[in-house]
Amino acid sequence: MALKKVKRKVVSKNPKTLLLYGAPKVGKTTMLSKLDNCLIIDTEQGANMLEGYIETINSREELVNLLKEATEGHEFDYVAIDTIDKIAEWAEQSVCEEEGVSAIQDLAFGKGFALARNKVLNTVKYLRQLFPYVILIGHRKWAQAVLESKAMVQPESLDLTGKLKNMIMADSDAIGYVYRDDEKDDLMISFKANESLEAGSRCEHLRGKEMKFNWKLIYKESK
């Protein structure tokens, strides 16, 4: 049978994987607690003063056990990892224990970094299979000016190691930078990339937008 030429309609408007990063204590975790039907996996005890569906996790082993429970069934529309930085740290510790080294740098030819990276990416992949929507919260890496033969700006970005950061960002449907408007005291989110900021979105309603942080503006079809 010949291949038919059929144009597919849009399958999903909302970001399946949403990556958010910004300054510490700017209000990211507070906003997560306001998202209906969202399971917050708190890895840094940053949600102790908030009310919500919060699971405090202190190790990779505890995370694995929680996800095993989720495979048996759950009622959440969203899951949030707060933070992805801690997941990466635990992955590195796990690799060191498995390989019998004190630091992943001790493994030749970048093997340690690759093993840790795969653990983090597999965790995110598994979350995507278990939950309709995944939210990753990360710390920010400050923008830097690098002076060599000419001035060059390294944009403000997610504070993870090179390849892992790039792959996490590539797998995310939307990347938002969260900050506070000091004049209005509004919590803002930017999906607009420029030379000093890494952000963006595949979602038409978020692409190039800078707006007040409102979940209904991000998940257009949310309950």
N, C-alpha and C positions, 0 to 999 in steps of 0.2 A: 504494500500500500504506500502510495506517495505521501511525502510529508506535506501536510496542509499548512497554509499560511494563516495563522490565527493570532490576533493581537490579544494578549492577556490584560485584563483590567487590574487596577491596583489591588494588591492582596491585603496590605495593612498600611494604615496611615500613621500609626503610633510607633515609637521606637521600641523594638523588642529588647534591645540592650541600651540603656542610658547611662552614660558616664558623666559624673559631676565631680568637679574639684574646685578648691578655693582655699581661702585662708582658714586657719583653725578657729573654731568657735564663732564663725560668721553666721551660722544658723542652718547648716545643711541637715544635721540630725533632727533638729526641731521640725523642719519641714517634712522629713520622712514620717515623723510621728503623726502628722496631719493628713497623710495619704491613706484613704480608706482601704482596708483589707490588705495592708502591707506588712509582711513579716520582716522585722529589722534584725539582722544578725550583727550584734554589737561585739566587735573584737577588741575595742579599746576602752570599754566602760565609759563611753561617752553619752550614754542614754539613761544613766541612773536616775536622773531627775525628771524624766519624761514618762508619760503614760502612753502605752501602745502595745502592739504585739511584738514584744522584744525578747530575744533569746541572747543571753550573754555567753559568748564563746571564748575560751581562754587558750585553745590549742588546736592544731590541725586535726588531732584525733577527735576532739569534741565536735568539730565541724563535720567530719566524716560521719559521725554517729547521728548528728542532726539530719543530714541529708538522707541517710538510710531510713530514718523515720518518715521523712517527706515522701520517699518512694512508695510507702505504704498508703499514702493518701494525705491530702491537706485541703484547706478551703481558701487559700490565699490567691489573690490575683497578681500580687507583686511580692518580690523579695528584694531586699536591699542588703548589700554587703558594706558594712561600715567599720573598717575600711579595707580596700583592696591592697593597700600597703602592708597591712598585717598578714594578709593571706600570702603575699610574696615572701615576707619574712619567715613565716612558718614553713613554707615550701623549701626555702634554703636550709633551714634547720633539719628538715626531714631528709634532704639529700645528704647532708653531712653525716647524719646518723646511719643512713643506709650504706654510704660509701666509706665510712670509717675515717673521715677527715675532719679537721677542725674548722675549715673554711672552704667554701665552694671554689675559691680561687686555686686551691691546692690540686684540683683535678685538671689534668692536662687538656689542652686544645679546646678550652671553653666548655668541656663536658658538664661541669657543675652548673653553669649558668643555663645550659640547654635543658638539663633535667629539671631544675627549679622552674624554669619558664613553662615547660610542659605541664607540670603539676598545677600551676596557676591557671593556665589556659583550659586545662581539662576540668578544673573546678567550675569555671565560668560556663563552659559548654554543658556541664551536667546541670547547672542551675537553669540554663535556657531550656533544657528538656523537661525539667520538673515544674517550672512556673511560667505563666503566660508572659510576664514582664520582669526583667532583671535590671536593677539599679546598682551601679558601682560607685561608691564614694571614695575619693582619693585626696591625698594631700597635694599641695601645689609646690612646684619647683619655681623659685623666683626667676624672673627674667634677668639676663646678664648681658653686659656689654663686653665683648671680647676684642681686645686691641691687638692686631697683628700688623699686617701691611696696611690694613684699613679697618675702620670700625665695623663691627658686625654684632647684631643683636641676636641672642638666643632667646626665643620667646618664652613667656611664662607657660608652664605646661604641667602635666602630671608627673609627680615625683617618683618615677620608677626607672629601673635600668633600661638602657637603650632599646634593645630588640623587644623586650617585654612590653615596654611602654608603647612602642609603635604597633605591636600586634594587638594589644588591648584596644588601642584607639581605632585601629583598622576594623576590628570586629564590632565596634559600637555603632549603632545606628544614629546616635546623636551624642555630641560632646558639649557639655555646658560649663561655663565658668561662672561660679557663684560669688557674688560680692555684695557689699552694702553701699547704697547711695547715702553718703554722709549728710547731704543737704536735706533729703526727705526722710531719711532713716528707713528706706524701703529695701527689702532684700531683692536683689536683681539677679537675672541669669542671662548670660550672653552666649549665643550660638554663632557669633560673628567672628571669624578668624581675621587676624591682621598680623603685621610683622612682629608684634610683641605679645601675641596671644594665640594659643592653639585651641581651636573650637570648631564646630561645624555640625551639620546634620544632613542625613539623606532624606529626612522627612520634609515634605514641601512646606508644611505649616510652621516649621521651626528654622528652616534654612535662612541664615543671615539675620536672624532676629535677635534683638536685645530688649528684654522686657521684664516687668515685675514678675517675681517668682510666683506662679500660680499653677497648681497641678492640672487644672481644667484646660489651661492653655497648652499643656504638654501632651496629655493623654486626652485627645479630643473625644474619644468614644468611651472614656472611663465611666464607671457606674457612679 
